[in-house]
Amino acid sequence: MLLRRWLPAAALAALLALSLGACTPGDTVRTPGRTAVATPLFSSDDEALKVATDAYAAYLKVTDEVMQDGGRNADRFETVAIGEALSQAMESAKEFRSSGVRSTGRSAFDSIRLQSPVRTDSRKVDVYLCDDTSHVDVLDATGKSIVASDRRTRIPFAVTVIPRAAGGFVVSERDHWTGASYC
């Protein structure tokens, strides 16, 4: 009878001793090594805004070129866009090709502003801007305009620009802004 009461207690004590035995004062405690601190991409919000402005201007320039060519050679978008923005641009070019249309004129943008101050550890720039398509027309195969005369020519977008591994910056996201218009 005494053995029955003593056996579970002895087993528990042995288990406890084994688990605590691994923690001896002689064991060294590992501490994380120094972690590399990322160098900030931008020294100021003004610099971040300039980078976003330049990257988006390059994106619109290529967009105009591809669409003026009827959506052909859309791989040019790979120099100015990545991710979701690249997919959207390629899809638009495909629609132009399959519809047999092309654009004329030049796109523009203005009213660009940061969505929020750029943090020192940020690897992207988020901006709001207004696309201006008032000088762009879309023509069918016969050269006839297919743009509605009452179309909106100033359209708000939320745009994200990120660094490219090979250098420079590209547009990674470009979404129509549905909140209050800032255009």
Buried (B, 14 or more C-beta within 10 A) or exposed (E): EEEEEEEEEEEEEEEEEEEEEEEEEEEEEEEEEEEEEEEBBBEEBEBBBBBBBEBBBBBBBBBBEBBBBBBBEBEBBEBBBBEBBBEBBBEBBEEBBEBEBBBBBEBBBEBBEBEEEBEEEBEBBBBBBBBBBEEBEBBEEEEEEEEEEEEEEBBBBBBBBBBBEEEEBBBBBBEEBEEEEEB
